Structures are given as structure tokens and as C-alpha cells.
Amino acid sequence: MMITAHNIEADLIMELFAGGVSLLLESGCDVGTIMFGIGAEDDDLWRTKEIQLVNLYSLVKRKVDEATFKPGYCDLFIRWRDCEFTICNDTGVHFVTDRNEQLYEKFADFLTEEGLKVSFSNEVRFMLEN
């Protein structure tokens, strides 16, 4: 199952990111895998790394402050067990899961409460291996 919201103003993306990370943490997510994609600095590009999700927001905020990650213009993939939360380089966000319906519904509610136009799909396509 996949939720997608597109055409999000770049300034709102960090707020959505913070909210998405909070949802993951509230759902018991602890250690995850992240990968920076298109638009990220060369040292991080397409490299996966394990991270304590509690530290994820501060890591990304630091990269924004250093201008090595620009929300809405760079990709960031966050994987935890059967879930993946993605910020895309096309001013979009995605949440994908193949089993966690409760977290899927929380993400759907969160994005629609932000007033975003959201699309839903039964497609399950992860960018990161678990």
C-alpha cells in the first residue's frame, strides 16, 4: 500500500518530515536505514546507513543547514522493517508498507490533516532492502 502527496511547497516538507519521523517513533520504530538520493551531496549519494531514528531529524536538519540536503529537491529514503517513508526530489512525500495498516492509516490522516491532496495505491515498491 502506498500513500503519495505531491506538489508540496519546499518549506512545508521539513514540517512533514518532522511529523513523519514522529509517527515512526510513536509506532515503535527504533533503528532504521536511510539513503540520500538525487540532489544530495556526493559523500552520501546512494549509500545506505543505519541510524537511530530518534537522531534522524537532527541529522537531516544539520544537512539542510549545511546546504548539503535541500528538501523538495533531494531524495531521502527511510526504511524500518515493513515501512518506507520517502521525501522526493519532486516536492513529494510517499509512505509505503506491505503489512502495517495502522501506521498506513496514521500517515494518511496526518497528510490529509495538513490539507494535502493525497493519492492511494495498492502498489508496494520499496527503494531500500530491509
KOLZA-103821 format. One record per residue: y, x, z of N, C-alpha, C, CB in turn; residue in one letter. Coordinates in nm, 2 decimals. Glycine has a CB too. Example, Ala and Ser with C-alpha at 12.3 -4.5 7.8 and 13.67 -1.06 7.14 Angstrom:
BEGIN
     n_yy     n_xx     n_zz    ca_yy    ca_xx    ca_zz     c_yy     c_xx     c_zz    cb_yy    cb_xx    cb_zz   aa
    -0.57     1.32     0.78    -0.45     1.23     0.78    -0.33     1.32     0.78    -0.45     1.13     0.90    A
    -0.22     1.28     0.71    -0.11     1.37     0.71     0.00     1.29     0.79    -0.06     1.41     0.57    S
! end
This chain:
BEGIN
     n_yy     n_xx     n_zz    ca_yy    ca_xx    ca_zz     c_yy     c_xx     c_zz    cb_yy    cb_xx    cb_zz   aa
    -0.12     0.08     0.00     0.00     0.00     0.00     0.12     0.09     0.00     0.00    -0.10     0.12    M
     0.22     0.05    -0.08     0.34     0.13    -0.09     0.47     0.04    -0.08     0.34     0.21    -0.22    M
     0.56     0.09    -0.01     0.70     0.02     0.00     0.79     0.12    -0.06     0.74    -0.01     0.15    I
     0.88     0.07    -0.14     0.98     0.16    -0.21     1.12     0.09    -0.20     0.94     0.18    -0.36    T
     1.22     0.17    -0.17     1.36     0.13    -0.18     1.43     0.23    -0.26     1.42     0.11    -0.03    A
     1.51     0.19    -0.36     1.58     0.28    -0.45     1.73     0.26    -0.44     1.53     0.27    -0.59    H
     1.80     0.34    -0.51     1.95     0.33    -0.52     2.02     0.32    -0.39     1.98     0.21    -0.61    N
     1.98     0.41    -0.30     2.03     0.42    -0.17     2.15     0.52    -0.17     1.93     0.45    -0.06    I
     2.26     0.49    -0.11     2.37     0.59    -0.10     2.32     0.71    -0.02     2.49     0.53    -0.04    E
     2.35     0.83    -0.07     2.31     0.95    -0.01     2.34     0.96     0.14     2.37     1.07    -0.09    A
     2.46     0.91     0.18     2.49     0.91     0.32     2.40     0.83     0.40     2.64     0.86     0.33    D
     2.34     0.72     0.35     2.25     0.64     0.43     2.11     0.70     0.44     2.24     0.50     0.36    L
     2.08     0.79     0.35     1.94     0.85     0.35     1.91     0.92     0.48     1.93     0.94     0.23    I
     2.00     0.99     0.54     1.97     1.06     0.67     1.95     0.96     0.78     2.09     1.16     0.70    M
     2.03     0.85     0.78     2.01     0.74     0.88     1.87     0.68     0.86     2.11     0.63     0.86    E
     1.83     0.66     0.74     1.69     0.60     0.71     1.59     0.70     0.75     1.68     0.57     0.56    L
     1.61     0.83     0.72     1.52     0.93     0.76     1.50     0.93     0.91     1.57     1.07     0.71    F
     1.61     0.93     0.99     1.60     0.93     1.13     1.52     0.81     1.18     1.74     0.93     1.20    A
     1.55     0.69     1.12     1.48     0.57     1.16     1.33     0.58     1.13     1.54     0.45     1.10    G
     1.30     0.64     1.01     1.16     0.65     0.97     1.08     0.75     1.06     1.15     0.70     0.83    G
     1.15     0.86     1.10     1.08     0.95     1.19     1.06     0.88     1.33     1.17     1.08     1.21    V
     1.16     0.81     1.37     1.14     0.73     1.50     1.02     0.64     1.49     1.27     0.66     1.53    S
     1.01     0.57     1.38     0.89     0.48     1.36     0.76     0.55     1.37     0.90     0.40     1.23    L
     0.76     0.67     1.30     0.63     0.75     1.31     0.60     0.80     1.45     0.65     0.88     1.22    L
     0.71     0.84     1.52     0.68     0.89     1.66     0.64     0.77     1.75     0.81     0.95     1.71    L
     0.71     0.66     1.74     0.67     0.54     1.82     0.53     0.50     1.79     0.76     0.43     1.79    E
     0.48     0.53     1.67     0.34     0.49     1.64     0.23     0.59     1.68     0.33     0.46     1.49    S
     0.28     0.69     1.75     0.18     0.79     1.80     0.17     0.91     1.71     0.05     0.73     1.82    G
     0.25     0.92     1.61     0.24     1.04     1.52     0.29     1.16     1.60     0.33     1.02     1.39    C
     0.21     1.27     1.59     0.25     1.39     1.66     0.27     1.51     1.57     0.14     1.42     1.76    D
     0.17     1.56     1.52     0.17     1.67     1.43     0.15     1.62     1.28     0.07     1.79     1.46    V
     0.24     1.66     1.19     0.22     1.62     1.06     0.24     1.74     0.96     0.33     1.51     1.02    G
     0.23     1.71     0.83     0.25     1.81     0.73     0.37     1.77     0.65     0.13     1.82     0.64    T
     0.46     1.87     0.62     0.58     1.84     0.54     0.58     1.93     0.42     0.71     1.86     0.62    I
     0.65     1.89     0.32     0.67     1.97     0.20     0.80     1.93     0.14     0.55     1.95     0.10    M
     0.88     2.03     0.10     1.00     2.01     0.03     0.97     2.02    -0.12     1.12     2.11     0.08    F
     1.03     1.94    -0.20     1.01     1.94    -0.34     1.14     1.97    -0.42     0.94     1.81    -0.39    G
     1.15     1.90    -0.53     1.26     1.91    -0.62     1.39     1.92    -0.55     1.26     1.80    -0.73    I
     1.47     2.02    -0.58     1.60     2.04    -0.52     1.61     2.12    -0.39     1.66     1.90    -0.49    G
     1.50     2.15    -0.33     1.50     2.23    -0.21     1.52     2.38    -0.24     1.38     2.20    -0.12    A
     1.55     2.45    -0.13     1.57     2.60    -0.15     1.43     2.66    -0.19     1.62     2.66    -0.03    E
     1.44     2.77    -0.27     1.32     2.83    -0.32     1.21     2.87    -0.22     1.36     2.96    -0.40    D
     1.25     2.91    -0.10     1.16     2.95     0.00     1.07     2.84     0.05     1.23     3.01     0.12    D
     1.12     2.72     0.04     1.05     2.60     0.09     0.98     2.52    -0.02     1.14     2.51     0.17    D
     1.02     2.55    -0.14     0.98     2.46    -0.25     0.83     2.46    -0.27     1.04     2.51    -0.38    L
     0.77     2.33    -0.26     0.63     2.30    -0.28     0.54     2.37    -0.18     0.59     2.34    -0.42    W
     0.59     2.42    -0.07     0.50     2.48     0.03     0.48     2.38     0.14     0.56     2.61     0.09    R
     0.35     2.36     0.18     0.33     2.27     0.29     0.33     2.35     0.42     0.19     2.20     0.28    T
     0.38     2.28     0.53     0.37     2.34     0.66     0.35     2.23     0.76     0.51     2.42     0.69    K
     0.28     2.27     0.87     0.25     2.18     0.98     0.37     2.18     1.07     0.12     2.22     1.05    E
     0.41     2.07     1.12     0.52     2.06     1.21     0.50     1.95     1.32     0.65     2.03     1.13    I
     0.55     1.98     1.44     0.55     1.87     1.54     0.66     1.77     1.49     0.59     1.93     1.69    Q
     0.62     1.65     1.48     0.71     1.55     1.42     0.83     1.53     1.51     0.64     1.42     1.40    L
     0.82     1.56     1.64     0.94     1.54     1.73     1.05     1.64     1.69     0.89     1.57     1.87    V
     1.01     1.75     1.62     1.11     1.85     1.58     1.16     1.83     1.43     1.05     1.99     1.59    N
     1.10     1.73     1.36     1.13     1.72     1.22     1.28     1.69     1.19     1.04     1.61     1.17    L
     1.34     1.59     1.26     1.47     1.55     1.23     1.57     1.67     1.25     1.52     1.44     1.32    Y
     1.55     1.75     1.36     1.64     1.87     1.38     1.62     1.97     1.27     1.62     1.93     1.52    S
     1.50     1.99     1.22     1.47     2.09     1.11     1.55     2.04     0.99     1.32     2.10     1.08    L
     1.53     1.92     0.95     1.60     1.87     0.83     1.75     1.87     0.84     1.55     1.72     0.79    V
     1.80     1.83     0.96     1.94     1.83     0.98     2.00     1.97     0.97     1.98     1.77     1.13    K
     1.93     2.07     1.02     1.97     2.21     1.00     1.97     2.25     0.86     1.87     2.30     1.08    R
     1.87     2.21     0.78     1.87     2.24     0.64     1.99     2.17     0.56     1.74     2.20     0.57    K
     2.02     2.05     0.61     2.14     1.98     0.55     2.26     2.06     0.58     2.15     1.83     0.60    V
     2.28     2.10     0.71     2.40     2.17     0.75     2.41     2.31     0.67     2.39     2.20     0.90    D
     2.29     2.37     0.64     2.29     2.50     0.57     2.30     2.48     0.42     2.16     2.57     0.60    E
     2.31     2.35     0.38     2.31     2.31     0.23     2.19     2.36     0.15     2.44     2.37     0.17    A
     2.08     2.37     0.22     1.95     2.40     0.15     1.87     2.28     0.13     1.87     2.50     0.23    T
     1.91     2.16     0.18     1.85     2.03     0.15     1.96     1.93     0.15     1.74     2.00     0.26    F
     1.96     1.85     0.04     2.06     1.75     0.02     2.00     1.62     0.00     2.15     1.79    -0.11    K
     2.00     1.53     0.10     1.94     1.40     0.10     1.99     1.32    -0.02     1.97     1.32     0.23    P
     1.89     1.26    -0.09     1.92     1.18    -0.21     1.91     1.27    -0.34     2.05     1.12    -0.20    G
     1.91     1.40    -0.32     1.90     1.49    -0.44     1.78     1.58    -0.43     2.03     1.56    -0.45    Y
     1.71     1.58    -0.32     1.59     1.67    -0.30     1.48     1.58    -0.25     1.63     1.78    -0.19    C
     1.36     1.63    -0.27     1.24     1.56    -0.22     1.20     1.62    -0.09     1.12     1.58    -0.32    D
     1.15     1.53     0.00     1.08     1.57     0.12     0.97     1.47     0.15     1.18     1.56     0.24    L
     0.85     1.53     0.16     0.72     1.46     0.19     0.68     1.48     0.33     0.61     1.49     0.08    F
     0.65     1.38     0.40     0.60     1.39     0.54     0.46     1.31     0.54     0.70     1.33     0.64    I
     0.36     1.38     0.58     0.23     1.32     0.59     0.17     1.33     0.73     0.13     1.39     0.49    R
     0.12     1.22     0.77     0.05     1.21     0.90    -0.07     1.12     0.88     0.14     1.16     1.02    W
    -0.19     1.17     0.90    -0.32     1.10     0.88    -0.32     1.02     0.76    -0.34     1.01     1.01    R
    -0.31     0.89     0.77    -0.33     0.80     0.66    -0.19     0.74     0.61    -0.42     0.68     0.69    D
    -0.08     0.81     0.64     0.05     0.76     0.61     0.13     0.88     0.55     0.12     0.71     0.73    C
     0.22     0.84     0.46     0.32     0.94     0.40     0.45     0.87     0.38     0.27     0.99     0.26    E
     0.56     0.94     0.43     0.69     0.89     0.42     0.77     0.99     0.33     0.76     0.88     0.56    F
     0.83     0.94     0.23     0.90     1.03     0.13     1.04     1.00     0.11     0.82     1.03     0.00    T
     1.12     1.10     0.11     1.26     1.09     0.06     1.26     1.15    -0.08     1.37     1.16     0.16    I
     1.31     1.08    -0.17     1.31     1.13    -0.31     1.44     1.18    -0.36     1.26     1.02    -0.41    C
     1.43     1.26    -0.47     1.55     1.32    -0.53     1.63     1.21    -0.61     1.51     1.43    -0.62    N
     1.57     1.09    -0.62     1.64     0.99    -0.70     1.70     0.88    -0.61     1.54     0.92    -0.80    D
     1.75     0.92    -0.49     1.81     0.83    -0.39     1.71     0.72    -0.35     1.94     0.78    -0.44    T
     1.59     0.75    -0.33     1.49     0.65    -0.29     1.41     0.70    -0.17     1.40     0.62    -0.41    G
     1.35     0.60    -0.11     1.25     0.63     0.00     1.12     0.55    -0.03     1.31     0.60     0.14    V
     1.01     0.61     0.02     0.88     0.55     0.00     0.80     0.56     0.13     0.80     0.61    -0.12    H
     0.72     0.46     0.15     0.62     0.47     0.26     0.49     0.43     0.20     0.66     0.39     0.39    F
     0.39     0.51     0.22     0.25     0.48     0.16     0.15     0.49     0.27     0.22     0.58     0.04    V
     0.06     0.40     0.27    -0.06     0.41     0.36    -0.18     0.34     0.30    -0.02     0.35     0.50    T
    -0.30     0.38     0.34    -0.41     0.31     0.29    -0.48     0.23     0.40    -0.51     0.41     0.22    D
    -0.44     0.24     0.52    -0.50     0.17     0.63    -0.41     0.12     0.74    -0.60     0.26     0.69    R
    -0.30     0.18     0.76    -0.21     0.15     0.88    -0.12     0.03     0.85    -0.13     0.27     0.92    N
    -0.17    -0.09     0.85    -0.09    -0.21     0.82     0.02    -0.24     0.92    -0.18    -0.33     0.81    E
     0.00    -0.20     1.04     0.10    -0.23     1.14     0.22    -0.14     1.11     0.05    -0.20     1.28    Q
     0.20    -0.01     1.09     0.31     0.08     1.06     0.38     0.04     0.92     0.27     0.22     1.05    L
     0.30     0.00     0.83     0.35    -0.05     0.70     0.45    -0.17     0.72     0.23    -0.10     0.60    Y
     0.41    -0.26     0.80     0.50    -0.38     0.83     0.62    -0.34     0.90     0.42    -0.48     0.91    E
     0.61    -0.24     0.99     0.73    -0.19     1.06     0.83    -0.12     0.97     0.69    -0.09     1.17    K
     0.77    -0.04     0.87     0.86     0.02     0.77     0.93    -0.09     0.68     0.78     0.12     0.68    F
     0.85    -0.19     0.64     0.91    -0.30     0.56     1.02    -0.37     0.64     0.80    -0.40     0.52    A
     1.00    -0.40     0.76     1.10    -0.47     0.84     1.22    -0.38     0.86     1.05    -0.50     0.98    D
     1.20    -0.25     0.89     1.31    -0.15     0.90     1.40    -0.14     0.78     1.25    -0.02     0.94    F
     1.33    -0.13     0.66     1.41    -0.12     0.54     1.49    -0.24     0.50     1.32    -0.07     0.43    L
     1.42    -0.36     0.52     1.49    -0.48     0.49     1.60    -0.52     0.59     1.39    -0.60     0.48    T
     1.58    -0.48     0.71     1.69    -0.50     0.81     1.81    -0.41     0.78     1.64    -0.46     0.95    E
     1.79    -0.30     0.71     1.90    -0.22     0.67     1.97    -0.28     0.54     1.85    -0.08     0.63    E
     1.92    -0.39     0.50     1.98    -0.46     0.38     1.94    -0.40     0.25     2.13    -0.45     0.39    G
     1.83    -0.33     0.24     1.79    -0.26     0.12     1.70    -0.35     0.04     1.72    -0.13     0.15    L
     1.71    -0.34    -0.09     1.62    -0.41    -0.18     1.49    -0.33    -0.18     1.68    -0.43    -0.32    K
     1.38    -0.40    -0.14     1.25    -0.33    -0.12     1.15    -0.39    -0.22     1.20    -0.34     0.02    V
     1.07    -0.30    -0.27     0.95    -0.35    -0.36     0.82    -0.31    -0.29     0.96    -0.29    -0.50    S
     0.72    -0.38    -0.31     0.59    -0.36    -0.25     0.49    -0.35    -0.36     0.55    -0.48    -0.15    F
     0.39    -0.26    -0.33     0.28    -0.24    -0.43     0.15    -0.21    -0.35     0.31    -0.12    -0.52    S
     0.04    -0.25    -0.41    -0.09    -0.21    -0.36    -0.14    -0.07    -0.39    -0.20    -0.31    -0.40    N
    -0.05     0.00    -0.47    -0.09     0.13    -0.51    -0.09     0.23    -0.38     0.01     0.18    -0.61    E
    -0.18     0.31    -0.38    -0.19     0.42    -0.28    -0.20     0.55    -0.35    -0.31     0.40    -0.18    V
    -0.09     0.63    -0.34    -0.09     0.76    -0.41    -0.02     0.86    -0.31    -0.02     0.75    -0.55    R
    -0.09     0.95    -0.26    -0.04     1.05    -0.17     0.00     1.17    -0.24    -0.13     1.08    -0.05    F
     0.11     1.23    -0.21     0.15     1.36    -0.27     0.09     1.48    -0.19     0.31     1.37    -0.27    M
     0.07     1.46    -0.06     0.01     1.57     0.02    -0.13     1.53     0.06     0.10     1.59     0.14    L
    -0.21     1.64     0.06    -0.35     1.62     0.11    -0.35     1.61     0.26    -0.44     1.73     0.06    E
    -0.44     1.54     0.32    -0.44     1.52     0.46    -0.51     1.64     0.52    -0.51     1.39     0.50    N
! end
